[in-house]
Amino acid sequence: MDALAGLPLAYSVRNIRVEPNLVLAPMEGVTDLTFRRLIRKIGGAGLTVTEFIASEGLRRGAEKMEEMARIDPDEHPVAIQIYGRDPTSMAEAAKIVQDLGADICDLNFGCPSKKVCAHSGGSALLKDPVLAQQIVRAVRAAITIPLTVKMRSGFDSTQRNCPDIAWMCQEEGAEAITIHWRTRADLYSGTRAVDKIAETKQRIKIPVIGNGDIVDFASAVAMFRDTGVDGVMIGRGAIKNPWVFKQVRAQMLGLPCPAVDAEEKRHVLVDYYESCRAWFRSDRGALGRMKKISNYFTHGLPYASELRTTILRSQSVDAAIEAVNMYFDNLAEWTARGGTNRLDGSVAEEGDAAPFA
Ligand SMILES: Cc1cc2nc3c(=O)[nH]c(=O)nc-3n(C[C@H](O)[C@H](O)[C@H](O)COP(=O)(O)O)c2cc1C
């Protein structure tokens, strides 16, 4: 069968067209404005989502939360995600999200963190359908923009109840549901099981977006084929490879996968570092974020561990940029001498000089 036949290319959340139907996942400490700008610049994502924002903090006007909720005037469509357990606070925060210009307000019913679950937020709501329903109802009544919910497939293997929770959300006025196939108990391990996503898609009328371990065209197609979802969401795969949306999109249209060369990688990484410097307004804050992203981004690069170590040891943004430039200069030289000419993780041959030597 033609791998592309029948694959959806877009979906709509009421009047919001998500095309391509590839969504950047919300990721705390990652998908701030600087990272979302990087993804938008490269292209291929049809919707971006902020990291989760505490409803309590947002409604109290906490500066940090307002900063986290900042969106660019031309960043559309964009969803702002909030979490919490108090329906009134969630409703007030959702109203702020709407006033800030978000196209969509997304509720987090999936966070596995102990801190969030201990207060019955995030994935703990999957175990408390009554409270979950009160939250969706209160938020729905407070805003006019589309409301969506992101969840895990359940709390643990004995309670994989996302079809029920998704159905409840739909009946209360939610307009799309994203499901990460793992349960809360799985954290980030577990064996791929997307059956509950497929079941939810069968059960509800609003769009369902599939999430979990999508890193390329093959894994995106597998999610579409195995579940019938309307769109897919990509998280960690986009930190490792911010070109993933562009690449998956091209292949969904039957085009070749766009190659990414070393110079483009260098340019994007240095550009990102400069954005962090401007955003955090201090080397300390910027370095923390840069180191986190670099850990993912450098995966698959030859001798990446040496580059990572050097970045981790950097005491200033300038030093980190110098390390990146030196790495790519050395890599270019090494490539010219016959080393691997693709940054696709090909293993260097015995005796080759390391690009970072
Ligand atoms: C560093 C990190 C932070 C995350 N923060 C959030 C968050 O703020 N809100 C949320 O709904 N999910 C969050 N997630 C979960 C992701 O959105 C996504 O569901 C999960 O990583 C699975 O998708 P992936 O395999 O494509 O990464 C986070 C994941 C990671 C790795």
The ligand as a MOL file (V3000), in Angstrom:
LIG
                    3D

  0  0  0     0  0            999 V3000
M  V30 BEGIN CTAB
M  V30 COUNTS 31 33 0 0 0
M  V30 BEGIN ATOM
M  V30 1 C 11.7270 18.3720 29.3440 0
M  V30 2 C 10.2610 18.0520 29.1850 0
M  V30 3 C 9.3160 18.9330 29.6870 0
M  V30 4 C 7.9430 18.6540 29.5180 0
M  V30 5 N 7.0310 19.5730 29.9400 0
M  V30 6 C 5.7030 19.3930 29.6470 0
M  V30 7 C 4.7540 20.4190 29.9090 0
M  V30 8 O 5.0830 21.5160 30.3700 0
M  V30 9 N 3.4450 20.1510 29.6010 0
M  V30 10 C 3.0310 18.9510 29.0600 0
M  V30 11 O 1.8420 18.7680 28.8030 0
M  V30 12 N 3.9350 17.9780 28.7980 0
M  V30 13 C 5.2360 18.1820 29.0480 0
M  V30 14 N 6.1550 17.2360 28.6930 0
M  V30 15 C 5.6930 16.0270 27.9840 0
M  V30 16 C 5.7640 16.2490 26.4610 0
M  V30 17 O 4.8870 17.2630 26.0460 0
M  V30 18 C 5.4070 14.9550 25.6930 0
M  V30 19 O 4.1060 14.5730 26.0300 0
M  V30 20 C 6.3630 13.8010 26.0260 0
M  V30 21 O 7.7010 14.2300 26.0580 0
M  V30 22 C 6.2160 12.6630 25.0280 0
M  V30 23 O 6.4720 13.1170 23.7360 0
M  V30 24 P 7.9070 12.8730 22.9860 0
M  V30 25 O 8.1870 11.4210 23.0650 0
M  V30 26 O 7.6710 13.3780 21.6030 0
M  V30 27 O 8.9210 13.6740 23.7510 0
M  V30 28 C 7.5100 17.4740 28.8830 0
M  V30 29 C 8.4790 16.5830 28.4040 0
M  V30 30 C 9.8360 16.8590 28.5330 0
M  V30 31 C 10.8400 15.8840 27.9790 0
M  V30 END ATOM
M  V30 BEGIN BOND
M  V30 1 1 1 2
M  V30 2 1 2 3
M  V30 3 2 2 30
M  V30 4 2 3 4
M  V30 5 1 4 5
M  V30 6 1 4 28
M  V30 7 2 5 6
M  V30 8 1 6 7
M  V30 9 1 6 13
M  V30 10 2 7 8
M  V30 11 1 7 9
M  V30 12 1 9 10
M  V30 13 2 10 11
M  V30 14 1 10 12
M  V30 15 2 12 13
M  V30 16 1 13 14
M  V30 17 1 14 15
M  V30 18 1 14 28
M  V30 19 1 15 16
M  V30 20 1 16 17
M  V30 21 1 16 18
M  V30 22 1 18 19
M  V30 23 1 18 20
M  V30 24 1 20 21
M  V30 25 1 20 22
M  V30 26 1 22 23
M  V30 27 1 23 24
M  V30 28 2 24 25
M  V30 29 1 24 26
M  V30 30 1 24 27
M  V30 31 2 28 29
M  V30 32 1 29 30
M  V30 33 1 30 31
M  V30 END BOND
M  V30 END CTAB
M  END
